[in-house]
């Protein structure tokens, strides 16, 4: 093998290695783009989750307010039943004493 052939073979191996390195760099760049896209999606999911969490919290607060309001409605309802029953009983007593 002459010196020119050795040099050509050596250059061919170097070119092959450079080609494989450039292919590896391209693959790394693709992976990097995928990772960036996934991170962006994760940020969107986190934002959506935060929005849903806030909505649930507001709904929970509203339910607590409604339960407090329904407590007073229940008390008013019971008082009105008592007053209504007393009125009916008074009416019967009044009518019974008249006749």
Long-range contacts (C-beta under 8 A, 24 or more apart in sequence): none
